[in-house]
Amino acid sequence: MPIKVQIPAPLRPLTGGAQEVEVDAGDVAGLIEGLESRHKGLRERLCDTEGNLRSYVRIFVNDEDVRSLQDKATPLKPGDTVAIVPAIAGGVVGPLARRDTRG
Amino acid sequence: MRIVRAHLDAIRAHALSGYPFEVCGVLIGRNGEPGRAARVERVVAVANREQEMPRVRYQIAPEDLIRITREARDLGGEIVGYYHSHPDHPARPSETDRRIAAEGLSDGVIHVVVGVSGGEASATAWVFRDETQGFLDEPLEVE
């Protein structure tokens, strides 16, 4: 049984508009490679140039953030549901101003 | 984007009641067909999870987004955008908003920004196009 991956709207141009795709993988790293092989360009949106998950992208396995599990080494089993979720944040002051504020 | 007056009023009221802190929320609705504006059908206020500087920063927890995504799907809709307030700052995206949107997954996503000043709240809508173009003005059609 493949793993279901929920795709957020901003990534759907890469999946032909699909809200959910299915991938066979044993862990999160394999899942990302599986996604890339079928939907070229997805890996770049999920990972930085060093292959780490981007700061403002979260991957949840059955409602648990992989950062609190084993990150890209988090194992997957058939029937798991994976959700790709943006981390939404912002505000009028950025990290530079934050450092300035602290002197 | 299209939104009914009551939903827009709810966003402004949330921004005013949360002052002097930034508030945030999620816009539920339907993405428009090509050439048609997205329609907001429900507004969900969520907690600002920013711990250090909630007066000038906001953060929506991914856990909240998962829950809201599921609820929206059950009702036949989806997340079409987000809103947040800028206490004592203009109702337009900041450089921080642009930088984080560029790093995250925000292409084509609507952001309503509410400026709060002198007991008044004004809202503008924007769509994040991509890292190069940044936020573009999104016409706000109040129904």
gemmi code that builds the backbone of each chain (N, CA, C; Angstrom):
import gemmi

chains = {
    "A": [
        ("MET", (0.856, -1.194, 0.000), (0.000, 0.000, 0.000), (0.897, 1.250, 0.000)),
        ("PRO", (0.721, 2.103, -0.970), (1.580, 3.294, -1.026), (1.229, 4.302, 0.070)),
        ("ILE", (2.089, 5.286, 0.180), (1.897, 6.344, 1.174), (1.222, 7.534, 0.504)),
        ("LYS", (0.186, 8.052, 1.148), (-0.536, 9.202, 0.605), (0.152, 10.485, 1.059)),
        ("VAL", (0.375, 11.379, 0.106), (1.033, 12.650, 0.418), (0.099, 13.794, 0.043)),
        ("GLN", (-0.241, 14.617, 1.035), (-1.110, 15.771, 0.774), (-0.263, 16.955, 0.323)),
        ("ILE", (-0.655, 17.525, -0.809), (0.128, 18.583, -1.457), (-0.564, 19.933, -1.245)),
        ("PRO", (0.142, 20.918, -0.677), (-0.490, 22.250, -0.514), (-0.626, 22.952, -1.861)),
        ("ALA", (-1.564, 23.882, -1.934), (-1.901, 24.545, -3.204), (-0.685, 25.113, -3.953)),
        ("PRO", (0.276, 25.763, -3.253), (1.389, 26.352, -4.008), (2.255, 25.335, -4.762)),
        ("LEU", (2.184, 24.059, -4.357), (3.003, 23.044, -5.037), (2.220, 22.285, -6.104)),
        ("ARG", (0.933, 22.535, -6.196), (0.127, 21.734, -7.129), (0.448, 21.950, -8.600)),
        ("PRO", (0.988, 23.119, -8.989), (1.422, 23.212, -10.393), (2.443, 22.131, -10.748)),
        ("LEU", (3.182, 21.633, -9.743), (4.189, 20.596, -9.999), (3.581, 19.200, -10.009)),
        ("THR", (2.376, 19.052, -9.466), (1.743, 17.725, -9.425), (0.559, 17.658, -10.392)),
        ("GLY", (0.542, 18.545, -11.354), (-0.565, 18.528, -12.320), (-1.896, 18.883, -11.685)),
        ("GLY", (-1.840, 19.609, -10.557), (-3.067, 20.030, -9.891), (-3.557, 19.061, -8.824)),
        ("ALA", (-2.868, 17.921, -8.662), (-3.334, 16.916, -7.694), (-3.160, 17.392, -6.261)),
        ("GLN", (-4.210, 17.237, -5.445), (-4.134, 17.600, -4.030), (-3.472, 16.500, -3.218)),
        ("GLU", (-3.478, 15.298, -3.765), (-2.900, 14.159, -3.055), (-2.232, 13.248, -4.073)),
        ("VAL", (-1.022, 12.815, -3.764), (-0.333, 11.871, -4.641), (0.094, 10.675, -3.796)),
        ("GLU", (0.446, 9.579, -4.456), (0.855, 8.372, -3.737), (2.272, 8.000, -4.132)),
        ("VAL", (3.062, 7.628, -3.129), (4.473, 7.312, -3.350), (4.818, 6.092, -2.502)),
        ("ASP", (5.667, 5.208, -3.041), (6.214, 4.111, -2.246), (7.554, 4.557, -1.690)),
        ("ALA", (7.708, 4.502, -0.366), (8.976, 4.915, 0.239), (9.092, 4.319, 1.627)),
        ("GLY", (10.356, 4.109, 2.081), (10.595, 3.536, 3.397), (10.889, 4.581, 4.455)),
        ("ASP", (11.262, 5.762, 4.002), (11.472, 6.858, 4.950), (11.215, 8.189, 4.239)),
        ("VAL", (11.337, 9.281, 5.006), (10.993, 10.600, 4.442), (11.953, 10.979, 3.314)),
        ("ALA", (13.242, 10.642, 3.471), (14.199, 10.951, 2.405), (13.788, 10.234, 1.110)),
        ("GLY", (13.410, 8.966, 1.232), (12.977, 8.207, 0.058), (11.696, 8.768, -0.532)),
        ("LEU", (10.848, 9.268, 0.340), (9.597, 9.867, -0.127), (9.881, 11.102, -0.978)),
        ("ILE", (10.828, 11.929, -0.518), (11.174, 13.138, -1.278), (11.752, 12.748, -2.644)),
        ("GLU", (12.595, 11.723, -2.662), (13.149, 11.279, -3.945), (12.047, 10.720, -4.843)),
        ("GLY", (11.126, 9.980, -4.237), (10.006, 9.435, -5.015), (9.136, 10.532, -5.601)),
        ("LEU", (8.912, 11.565, -4.803), (8.136, 12.713, -5.301), (8.866, 13.383, -6.463)),
        ("GLU", (10.188, 13.571, -6.293), (10.973, 14.258, -7.320), (10.963, 13.477, -8.637)),
        ("SER", (11.026, 12.151, -8.526), (11.093, 11.349, -9.757), (9.792, 11.443, -10.548)),
        ("ARG", (8.704, 11.669, -9.853), (7.411, 11.751, -10.556), (6.980, 13.189, -10.815)),
        ("HIS", (7.448, 14.103, -9.981), (7.029, 15.509, -10.100), (8.268, 16.387, -9.989)),
        ("LYS", (8.954, 16.527, -11.092), (10.249, 17.212, -11.085), (10.116, 18.646, -10.544)),
        ("GLY", (11.035, 19.000, -9.670), (11.041, 20.339, -9.095), (10.560, 20.353, -7.652)),
        ("LEU", (9.906, 19.269, -7.212), (9.387, 19.249, -5.835), (10.518, 19.241, -4.800)),
        ("ARG", (11.585, 18.460, -5.089), (12.675, 18.369, -4.108), (13.249, 19.742, -3.795)),
        ("GLU", (13.431, 20.556, -4.839), (14.024, 21.882, -4.641), (13.141, 22.753, -3.765)),
        ("ARG", (11.830, 22.540, -3.837), (10.925, 23.355, -3.025), (10.910, 22.897, -1.568)),
        ("LEU", (11.271, 21.624, -1.346), (11.222, 21.081, 0.016), (12.566, 21.155, 0.728)),
        ("CYS", (13.654, 21.065, -0.041), (14.983, 20.974, 0.565), (15.893, 22.084, 0.041)),
        ("ASP", (16.856, 22.480, 0.899), (17.829, 23.482, 0.447), (18.925, 22.795, -0.367)),
        ("THR", (19.936, 23.564, -0.763), (20.972, 23.015, -1.652), (21.798, 21.926, -0.974)),
        ("GLU", (21.777, 21.915, 0.371), (22.512, 20.875, 1.096), (21.641, 19.659, 1.389)),
        ("GLY", (20.403, 19.719, 0.929), (19.522, 18.561, 1.095), (18.723, 18.551, 2.380)),
        ("ASN", (18.886, 19.596, 3.202), (18.116, 19.667, 4.447), (16.731, 20.239, 4.169)),
        ("LEU", (15.759, 19.839, 4.986), (14.417, 20.399, 4.829), (14.480, 21.908, 5.041)),
        ("ARG", (13.804, 22.653, 4.199), (13.812, 24.108, 4.319), (13.158, 24.532, 5.633)),
        ("SER", (13.613, 25.679, 6.162), (13.130, 26.151, 7.470), (11.624, 26.347, 7.499)),
        ("TYR", (11.076, 26.836, 6.382), (9.657, 27.186, 6.397), (8.794, 26.154, 5.682)),
        ("VAL", (9.295, 24.932, 5.651), (8.506, 23.816, 5.114), (8.471, 22.737, 6.190)),
        ("ARG", (7.299, 22.264, 6.499), (7.177, 21.207, 7.495), (6.571, 19.969, 6.846)),
        ("ILE", (7.074, 18.810, 7.239), (6.504, 17.555, 6.764), (5.977, 16.799, 7.976)),
        ("PHE", (4.699, 16.460, 7.924), (4.057, 15.747, 9.015), (3.742, 14.317, 8.584)),
        ("VAL", (4.036, 13.367, 9.456), (3.672, 11.969, 9.222), (2.611, 11.608, 10.252)),
        ("ASN", (1.428, 11.314, 9.779), (0.308, 11.004, 10.687), (0.202, 12.060, 11.793)),
        ("ASP", (0.228, 13.326, 11.384), (0.051, 14.465, 12.285), (1.232, 14.722, 13.220)),
        ("GLU", (2.375, 14.095, 12.973), (3.563, 14.396, 13.779), (4.637, 15.009, 12.903)),
        ("ASP", (5.202, 16.124, 13.363), (6.245, 16.835, 12.624), (7.507, 15.971, 12.593)),
        ("VAL", (8.058, 15.733, 11.388), (9.248, 14.876, 11.316), (10.428, 15.490, 12.060)),
        ("ARG", (10.394, 16.806, 12.310), (11.489, 17.424, 13.072), (11.514, 16.915, 14.504)),
        ("SER", (10.357, 16.495, 15.004), (10.330, 15.947, 16.358), (10.478, 14.423, 16.323)),
        ("LEU", (10.629, 13.857, 15.131), (10.865, 12.414, 14.998), (12.330, 12.236, 14.571)),
        ("GLN", (12.548, 11.733, 13.392), (13.940, 11.530, 12.945), (14.225, 12.302, 11.667)),
        ("ASP", (13.562, 13.424, 11.512), (13.750, 14.288, 10.353), (13.628, 13.447, 9.071)),
        ("LYS", (14.573, 13.589, 8.136), (14.430, 12.878, 6.866), (14.595, 11.361, 7.018)),
        ("ALA", (15.156, 10.926, 8.162), (15.311, 9.486, 8.400), (14.064, 8.872, 9.035)),
        ("THR", (13.037, 9.671, 9.250), (11.802, 9.156, 9.856), (11.240, 8.017, 9.006)),
        ("PRO", (11.080, 6.836, 9.600), (10.579, 5.701, 8.803), (9.103, 5.859, 8.440)),
        ("LEU", (8.742, 5.295, 7.310), (7.364, 5.310, 6.840), (6.910, 3.871, 6.633)),
        ("LYS", (5.634, 3.653, 6.873), (5.095, 2.322, 6.621), (3.858, 2.449, 5.732)),
        ("PRO", (3.548, 1.400, 5.008), (2.384, 1.479, 4.116), (1.136, 1.959, 4.853)),
        ("GLY", (0.424, 2.862, 4.232), (-0.796, 3.376, 4.834), (-0.603, 4.678, 5.581)),
        ("ASP", (0.671, 5.057, 5.817), (0.915, 6.350, 6.481), (0.386, 7.492, 5.616)),
        ("THR", (-0.014, 8.567, 6.289), (-0.412, 9.787, 5.576), (0.605, 10.871, 5.867)),
        ("VAL", (1.123, 11.467, 4.805), (2.125, 12.520, 4.932), (1.509, 13.828, 4.452)),
        ("ALA", (1.729, 14.894, 5.208), (1.237, 16.213, 4.802), (2.414, 17.173, 4.691)),
        ("ILE", (2.482, 17.878, 3.577), (3.470, 18.942, 3.406), (2.771, 20.243, 3.774)),
        ("VAL", (3.331, 20.948, 4.760), (2.641, 22.113, 5.323), (3.587, 23.314, 5.329)),
        ("PRO", (3.131, 24.455, 4.837), (3.979, 25.647, 4.929), (3.997, 26.159, 6.357)),
        ("ALA", (5.116, 26.751, 6.770), (5.160, 27.434, 8.061), (4.899, 28.908, 7.764)),
        ("ILE", (3.756, 29.391, 8.192), (3.339, 30.761, 7.874), (3.768, 31.692, 9.002)),
        ("ALA", (4.575, 32.685, 8.655), (5.076, 33.620, 9.665), (5.464, 34.927, 8.988)),
        ("GLY", (5.709, 35.939, 9.811), (6.116, 37.231, 9.276), (5.995, 38.282, 10.355)),
        ("GLY", (5.754, 39.502, 9.924), (5.624, 40.582, 10.887), (6.417, 41.797, 10.463)),
        ("VAL", (6.255, 42.857, 11.214), (6.866, 44.118, 10.795), (8.345, 44.202, 11.136)),
        ("VAL", (8.823, 43.319, 12.009), (10.231, 43.349, 12.370), (10.866, 42.011, 12.036)),
        ("GLY", (12.042, 42.061, 11.416), (12.724, 40.844, 11.023), (13.878, 40.511, 11.939)),
        ("PRO", (14.572, 39.428, 11.637), (15.681, 38.966, 12.481), (16.786, 40.007, 12.628)),
        ("LEU", (17.044, 40.818, 11.599), (18.106, 41.812, 11.719), (17.752, 42.841, 12.779)),
        ("ALA", (16.512, 43.327, 12.718), (16.065, 44.299, 13.707), (16.054, 43.682, 15.100)),
        ("ARG", (15.740, 42.377, 15.134), (15.714, 41.708, 16.434), (17.099, 41.747, 17.070)),
        ("ARG", (18.131, 41.485, 16.254), (19.492, 41.527, 16.790), (19.861, 42.960, 17.182)),
        ("ASP", (19.419, 43.924, 16.350), (19.715, 45.317, 16.659), (19.109, 45.712, 18.008)),
        ("THR", (17.851, 45.245, 18.211), (17.141, 45.578, 19.437), (17.913, 45.095, 20.665)),
        ("ARG", (18.551, 43.938, 20.506), (19.266, 43.387, 21.657), (20.658, 43.989, 21.785)),
        ("GLY", (21.024, 44.781, 20.804), (22.309, 45.445, 20.852), (23.456, 44.471, 20.683)),
    ],
    "B": [
        ("MET", (-9.488, 39.051, -4.561), (-10.257, 38.059, -3.810), (-11.629, 38.626, -3.484)),
        ("ARG", (-12.584, 37.718, -3.363), (-13.933, 38.130, -3.015), (-14.230, 37.714, -1.573)),
        ("ILE", (-14.855, 38.604, -0.838), (-15.150, 38.320, 0.572), (-16.392, 39.110, 0.964)),
        ("VAL", (-17.225, 38.516, 1.813), (-18.407, 39.260, 2.259), (-17.993, 40.228, 3.381)),
        ("ARG", (-18.742, 41.298, 3.517), (-18.431, 42.358, 4.468), (-18.246, 41.809, 5.884)),
        ("ALA", (-19.092, 40.877, 6.295), (-19.038, 40.377, 7.677), (-17.694, 39.698, 7.966)),
        ("HIS", (-17.165, 38.973, 6.985), (-15.875, 38.304, 7.198), (-14.746, 39.325, 7.289)),
        ("LEU", (-14.808, 40.335, 6.446), (-13.774, 41.373, 6.486), (-13.850, 42.136, 7.811)),
        ("ASP", (-15.076, 42.396, 8.255), (-15.248, 43.073, 9.549), (-14.684, 42.214, 10.686)),
        ("ALA", (-14.856, 40.893, 10.582), (-14.346, 39.987, 11.627), (-12.825, 40.040, 11.674)),
        ("ILE", (-12.182, 40.116, 10.524), (-10.710, 40.209, 10.479), (-10.258, 41.516, 11.135)),
        ("ARG", (-10.930, 42.609, 10.783), (-10.551, 43.904, 11.364), (-10.787, 43.924, 12.875)),
        ("ALA", (-11.901, 43.341, 13.294), (-12.209, 43.307, 14.733), (-11.165, 42.486, 15.489)),
        ("HIS", (-10.728, 41.388, 14.887), (-9.685, 40.563, 15.519), (-8.391, 41.378, 15.675)),
        ("ALA", (-8.037, 42.123, 14.617), (-6.811, 42.929, 14.663), (-6.907, 43.998, 15.756)),
        ("LEU", (-8.094, 44.616, 15.890), (-8.268, 45.661, 16.905), (-8.255, 45.073, 18.313)),
        ("SER", (-8.911, 43.931, 18.491), (-8.987, 43.347, 19.835), (-7.636, 42.803, 20.274)),
        ("GLY", (-6.798, 42.430, 19.316), (-5.490, 41.881, 19.668), (-4.412, 42.924, 19.877)),
        ("TYR", (-4.687, 44.162, 19.449), (-3.713, 45.244, 19.591), (-3.248, 45.359, 21.038)),
        ("PRO", (-1.966, 45.552, 21.372), (-0.870, 45.929, 20.468), (-0.089, 44.748, 19.900)),
        ("PHE", (-0.669, 43.550, 19.983), (0.038, 42.386, 19.461), (-0.424, 42.087, 18.032)),
        ("GLU", (0.415, 41.406, 17.290), (0.002, 40.959, 15.963), (-0.960, 39.784, 16.140)),
        ("VAL", (-1.996, 39.759, 15.320), (-2.919, 38.622, 15.324), (-2.844, 37.979, 13.932)),
        ("CYS", (-3.358, 36.759, 13.838), (-3.287, 36.072, 12.546), (-4.460, 35.108, 12.404)),
        ("GLY", (-4.676, 34.688, 11.177), (-5.775, 33.775, 10.911), (-5.684, 33.198, 9.513)),
        ("VAL", (-6.643, 32.349, 9.210), (-6.642, 31.601, 7.952), (-7.919, 31.907, 7.177)),
        ("LEU", (-7.769, 32.062, 5.872), (-8.904, 32.309, 4.981), (-9.277, 30.999, 4.284)),
        ("ILE", (-10.498, 30.571, 4.482), (-10.985, 29.328, 3.873), (-11.920, 29.694, 2.727)),
        ("GLY", (-11.835, 28.959, 1.668), (-12.752, 29.228, 0.556), (-12.442, 28.366, -0.634)),
        ("ARG", (-12.584, 28.960, -1.784), (-12.331, 28.231, -3.027), (-11.446, 29.079, -3.916)),
        ("ASN", (-10.411, 28.425, -4.460), (-9.572, 29.133, -5.419), (-10.351, 29.298, -6.705)),
        ("GLY", (-10.253, 30.487, -7.288), (-11.015, 30.776, -8.489), (-10.531, 29.981, -9.688)),
        ("GLU", (-11.415, 29.789, -10.635), (-11.003, 29.237, -11.924), (-10.064, 30.264, -12.545)),
        ("PRO", (-9.281, 29.867, -13.554), (-8.412, 30.840, -14.203), (-9.187, 32.096, -14.608)),
        ("GLY", (-8.677, 33.246, -14.194), (-9.338, 34.502, -14.518), (-10.401, 34.914, -13.520)),
        ("ARG", (-10.673, 34.043, -12.536), (-11.672, 34.366, -11.515), (-10.978, 34.494, -10.167)),
        ("ALA", (-11.419, 35.461, -9.382), (-10.805, 35.678, -8.081), (-11.214, 34.585, -7.098)),
        ("ALA", (-10.293, 34.268, -6.158), (-10.632, 33.333, -5.086), (-11.734, 33.940, -4.225)),
        ("ARG", (-12.564, 33.078, -3.677), (-13.645, 33.559, -2.821), (-13.432, 33.043, -1.399)),
        ("VAL", (-13.416, 33.961, -0.438), (-13.267, 33.586, 0.966), (-14.648, 33.305, 1.530)),
        ("GLU", (-14.829, 32.112, 2.079), (-16.141, 31.728, 2.594), (-16.165, 31.601, 4.110)),
        ("ARG", (-14.968, 31.554, 4.705), (-14.898, 31.433, 6.153), (-13.562, 31.996, 6.627)),
        ("VAL", (-13.583, 32.596, 7.789), (-12.370, 33.178, 8.370), (-12.144, 32.505, 9.716)),
        ("VAL", (-10.936, 31.965, 9.925), (-10.639, 31.267, 11.173), (-9.491, 31.979, 11.877)),
        ("ALA", (-9.771, 32.559, 13.046), (-8.716, 33.189, 13.844), (-7.890, 32.092, 14.502)),
        ("VAL", (-6.575, 32.242, 14.478), (-5.713, 31.273, 15.160), (-4.767, 32.014, 16.093)),
        ("ALA", (-4.201, 31.276, 17.037), (-3.288, 31.896, 18.005), (-1.991, 32.294, 17.320)),
        ("ASN", (-1.467, 33.447, 17.704), (-0.129, 33.845, 17.260), (0.878, 33.080, 18.112)),
        ("ARG", (1.626, 32.168, 17.475), (2.552, 31.302, 18.224), (3.936, 31.917, 18.412)),
        ("GLU", (4.125, 33.138, 17.925), (5.402, 33.811, 18.147), (5.594, 34.018, 19.651)),
        ("GLN", (6.711, 33.523, 20.175), (6.944, 33.566, 21.612), (7.731, 34.808, 22.041)),
        ("GLU", (8.690, 35.213, 21.218), (9.627, 36.247, 21.677), (9.120, 37.672, 21.458)),
        ("MET", (8.566, 37.940, 20.263), (8.210, 39.320, 19.925), (6.832, 39.400, 19.286)),
        ("PRO", (5.776, 39.025, 20.026), (4.451, 38.960, 19.410), (3.862, 40.316, 19.028)),
        ("ARG", (4.511, 41.400, 19.453), (4.024, 42.729, 19.020), (4.427, 43.012, 17.577)),
        ("VAL", (5.494, 42.367, 17.133), (6.023, 42.692, 15.797), (6.254, 41.460, 14.928)),
        ("ARG", (5.896, 40.304, 15.420), (6.038, 39.089, 14.625), (4.803, 38.211, 14.828)),
        ("TYR", (4.514, 37.392, 13.829), (3.469, 36.398, 14.027), (3.920, 35.074, 13.442)),
        ("GLN", (3.298, 34.027, 13.916), (3.617, 32.688, 13.439), (2.372, 31.818, 13.591)),
        ("ILE", (2.003, 31.136, 12.524), (0.887, 30.193, 12.594), (1.475, 28.794, 12.708)),
        ("ALA", (1.081, 28.066, 13.729), (1.654, 26.739, 13.950), (1.201, 25.781, 12.856)),
        ("PRO", (2.132, 24.981, 12.319), (1.754, 23.975, 11.312), (0.661, 23.036, 11.819)),
        ("GLU", (0.692, 22.762, 13.135), (-0.337, 21.876, 13.699), (-1.730, 22.492, 13.513)),
        ("ASP", (-1.809, 23.810, 13.676), (-3.091, 24.487, 13.463), (-3.501, 24.407, 11.993)),
        ("LEU", (-2.504, 24.527, 11.106), (-2.819, 24.471, 9.674), (-3.321, 23.092, 9.267)),
        ("ILE", (-2.744, 22.060, 9.842), (-3.198, 20.696, 9.515), (-4.651, 20.519, 9.941)),
        ("ARG", (-4.948, 20.979, 11.152), (-6.323, 20.855, 11.672), (-7.301, 21.646, 10.793)),
        ("ILE", (-6.915, 22.865, 10.448), (-7.814, 23.716, 9.666), (-7.956, 23.191, 8.233)),
        ("THR", (-6.865, 22.675, 7.688), (-6.928, 22.088, 6.337), (-7.946, 20.951, 6.307)),
        ("ARG", (-7.903, 20.121, 7.340), (-8.815, 18.972, 7.409), (-10.267, 19.441, 7.543)),
        ("GLU", (-10.467, 20.424, 8.422), (-11.833, 20.945, 8.615), (-12.359, 21.565, 7.316)),
        ("ALA", (-11.456, 22.299, 6.626), (-11.872, 22.954, 5.382), (-12.254, 21.922, 4.337)),
        ("ARG", (-11.439, 20.875, 4.252), (-11.698, 19.833, 3.244), (-13.029, 19.139, 3.521)),
        ("ASP", (-13.308, 18.903, 4.813), (-14.574, 18.255, 5.171), (-15.773, 19.100, 4.737)),
        ("LEU", (-15.551, 20.421, 4.657), (-16.636, 21.327, 4.268), (-16.595, 21.642, 2.767)),
        ("GLY", (-15.670, 20.985, 2.057), (-15.615, 21.180, 0.608), (-14.811, 22.381, 0.166)),
        ("GLY", (-14.038, 22.970, 1.083), (-13.216, 24.117, 0.719), (-11.748, 23.822, 0.935)),
        ("GLU", (-10.946, 24.880, 0.916), (-9.525, 24.732, 1.199), (-8.963, 26.069, 1.669)),
        ("ILE", (-7.714, 26.036, 2.149), (-7.068, 27.282, 2.560), (-6.700, 28.074, 1.307)),
        ("VAL", (-7.205, 29.299, 1.206), (-6.853, 30.145, 0.057), (-5.893, 31.269, 0.463)),
        ("GLY", (-5.739, 31.471, 1.766), (-4.826, 32.518, 2.193), (-4.807, 32.679, 3.699)),
        ("TYR", (-4.161, 33.763, 4.109), (-3.948, 34.019, 5.534), (-4.123, 35.514, 5.789)),
        ("TYR", (-4.289, 35.876, 7.052), (-4.258, 37.293, 7.381), (-3.413, 37.500, 8.625)),
        ("HIS", (-2.849, 38.689, 8.738), (-2.168, 39.067, 9.972), (-2.194, 40.580, 10.096)),
        ("SER", (-1.947, 41.061, 11.313), (-2.032, 42.501, 11.555), (-0.650, 43.106, 11.738)),
        ("HIS", (-0.579, 44.401, 11.488), (0.631, 45.195, 11.720), (0.270, 46.329, 12.681)),
        ("PRO", (0.386, 46.096, 13.987), (0.076, 47.177, 14.937), (0.998, 48.382, 14.737)),
        ("ASP", (0.399, 49.543, 14.573), (1.149, 50.793, 14.393), (2.085, 50.759, 13.187)),
        ("HIS", (1.729, 49.950, 12.213), (2.500, 49.894, 10.976), (1.529, 49.811, 9.796)),
        ("PRO", (2.014, 50.130, 8.606), (1.113, 50.179, 7.450), (0.515, 48.822, 7.064)),
        ("ALA", (-0.628, 48.907, 6.388), (-1.330, 47.708, 5.917), (-0.744, 47.253, 4.584)),
        ("ARG", (0.516, 46.888, 4.638), (1.140, 46.306, 3.449), (2.228, 45.338, 3.909)),
        ("PRO", (2.559, 44.343, 3.086), (3.540, 43.336, 3.517), (4.893, 43.969, 3.826)),
        ("SER", (5.526, 43.481, 4.865), (6.848, 43.970, 5.254), (7.920, 43.163, 4.530)),
        ("GLU", (9.143, 43.595, 4.684), (10.267, 42.845, 4.105), (10.346, 41.449, 4.742)),
        ("THR", (10.038, 41.368, 6.037), (10.034, 40.055, 6.695), (8.966, 39.151, 6.081)),
        ("ASP", (7.785, 39.711, 5.841), (6.711, 38.925, 5.208), (7.183, 38.385, 3.857)),
        ("ARG", (7.850, 39.253, 3.090), (8.288, 38.854, 1.744), (9.350, 37.767, 1.825)),
        ("ARG", (10.297, 37.946, 2.728), (11.403, 36.991, 2.813), (10.902, 35.602, 3.224)),
        ("ILE", (10.002, 35.569, 4.217), (9.517, 34.268, 4.688), (8.609, 33.620, 3.637)),
        ("ALA", (7.806, 34.440, 2.963), (6.953, 33.880, 1.901), (7.812, 33.271, 0.798)),
        ("ALA", (8.944, 33.929, 0.507), (9.827, 33.417, -0.551), (10.475, 32.104, -0.139)),
        ("GLU", (10.778, 31.975, 1.166), (11.416, 30.741, 1.636), (10.419, 29.604, 1.773)),
        ("GLY", (9.179, 29.959, 2.044), (8.178, 28.935, 2.294), (7.403, 28.576, 1.046)),
        ("LEU", (6.209, 28.109, 1.252), (5.365, 27.668, 0.138), (4.196, 28.627, 0.042)),
        ("SER", (4.387, 29.743, -0.623), (3.343, 30.772, -0.654), (2.958, 31.207, -2.056)),
        ("ASP", (3.509, 30.570, -3.092), (3.204, 31.004, -4.457), (1.696, 30.982, -4.703)),
        ("GLY", (1.170, 32.107, -5.130), (-0.251, 32.162, -5.459), (-1.164, 32.290, -4.258)),
        ("VAL", (-0.577, 32.425, -3.067), (-1.379, 32.473, -1.845), (-1.705, 33.923, -1.492)),
        ("ILE", (-2.928, 34.142, -1.040), (-3.390, 35.481, -0.660), (-2.975, 35.791, 0.773)),
        ("HIS", (-2.520, 37.012, 0.984), (-2.249, 37.488, 2.336), (-2.998, 38.800, 2.534)),
        ("VAL", (-3.877, 38.833, 3.519), (-4.530, 40.079, 3.908), (-3.711, 40.677, 5.054)),
        ("VAL", (-3.340, 41.935, 4.918), (-2.555, 42.614, 5.955), (-3.419, 43.740, 6.525)),
        ("VAL", (-3.538, 43.754, 7.852), (-4.372, 44.756, 8.514), (-3.483, 45.711, 9.294)),
        ("GLY", (-3.483, 46.955, 8.908), (-2.768, 47.965, 9.667), (-3.664, 48.486, 10.780)),
        ("VAL", (-3.128, 48.570, 11.991), (-3.911, 49.063, 13.126), (-3.230, 50.297, 13.689)),
        ("SER", (-3.981, 51.383, 13.729), (-3.403, 52.629, 14.233), (-4.521, 53.546, 14.708)),
        ("GLY", (-4.348, 54.145, 15.878), (-5.323, 55.093, 16.402), (-6.719, 54.509, 16.554)),
        ("GLY", (-6.803, 53.243, 16.890), (-8.101, 52.608, 17.072), (-8.827, 52.262, 15.786)),
        ("GLU", (-8.123, 52.404, 14.657), (-8.715, 52.063, 13.357), (-7.933, 50.916, 12.729)),
        ("ALA", (-8.651, 50.091, 11.966), (-8.001, 48.977, 11.269), (-8.347, 49.041, 9.791)),
        ("SER", (-7.320, 49.015, 8.952), (-7.563, 49.014, 7.509), (-6.904, 47.783, 6.898)),
        ("ALA", (-7.614, 47.148, 5.979), (-7.132, 45.887, 5.411), (-6.827, 46.036, 3.923)),
        ("THR", (-5.731, 45.410, 3.514), (-5.404, 45.330, 2.092), (-5.121, 43.872, 1.766)),
        ("ALA", (-5.277, 43.514, 0.494), (-5.042, 42.125, 0.091), (-3.919, 42.062, -0.933)),
        ("TRP", (-3.154, 40.988, -0.847), (-1.991, 40.800, -1.695), (-1.911, 39.326, -2.093)),
        ("VAL", (-1.268, 39.076, -3.208), (-0.994, 37.687, -3.557), (0.504, 37.570, -3.755)),
        ("PHE", (1.087, 36.543, -3.135), (2.519, 36.337, -3.305), (2.735, 35.577, -4.604)),
        ("ARG", (3.455, 36.214, -5.539), (3.640, 35.576, -6.847), (4.826, 34.619, -6.823)),
        ("ASP", (5.995, 35.130, -6.592), (7.196, 34.289, -6.474), (8.311, 35.141, -5.884)),
        ("GLU", (9.488, 34.534, -5.735), (10.604, 35.215, -5.073), (10.984, 36.495, -5.807)),
        ("THR", (10.874, 36.488, -7.120), (11.289, 37.649, -7.910), (10.263, 38.778, -7.830)),
        ("GLN", (9.003, 38.420, -8.033), (7.966, 39.456, -8.081), (7.447, 39.846, -6.697)),
        ("GLY", (7.592, 38.971, -5.719), (7.127, 39.274, -4.371), (5.609, 39.370, -4.291)),
        ("PHE", (5.136, 40.275, -3.423), (3.692, 40.455, -3.238), (3.142, 41.424, -4.286)),
        ("LEU", (2.055, 41.036, -4.918), (1.367, 41.912, -5.862), (0.015, 42.295, -5.273)),
        ("ASP", (-0.417, 43.503, -5.593), (-1.708, 43.976, -5.113), (-2.830, 43.052, -5.601)),
        ("GLU", (-3.684, 42.622, -4.683), (-4.813, 41.754, -5.039), (-6.110, 42.548, -4.825)),
        ("PRO", (-6.856, 42.796, -5.863), (-8.110, 43.555, -5.679), (-9.015, 42.899, -4.636)),
        ("LEU", (-9.519, 43.712, -3.727), (-10.377, 43.232, -2.641), (-11.820, 43.533, -3.026)),
        ("GLU", (-12.549, 42.497, -3.415), (-13.938, 42.689, -3.833), (-14.845, 42.330, -2.651)),
        ("VAL", (-15.419, 43.364, -2.038), (-16.286, 43.144, -0.874), (-17.714, 42.948, -1.369)),
        ("GLU", (-18.308, 41.809, -1.028), (-19.651, 41.486, -1.549), (-20.717, 41.881, -0.536)),
    ],
}
model = gemmi.Model(1)
for chain_id, residues in chains.items():
    chain = gemmi.Chain(chain_id)
    for i, (resn, *xyz) in enumerate(residues, 1):
        res = gemmi.Residue()
        res.name, res.seqid = resn, gemmi.SeqId(i, " ")
        for name, pos in zip(("N", "CA", "C"), xyz):
            atom = gemmi.Atom()
            atom.name, atom.element = name, gemmi.Element(name[0])
            atom.pos, atom.b_iso = gemmi.Position(*pos), 0.0
            res.add_atom(atom)
        chain.add_residue(res)
    model.add_chain(chain)
structure = gemmi.Structure()
structure.add_model(model)
structure.setup_entities()
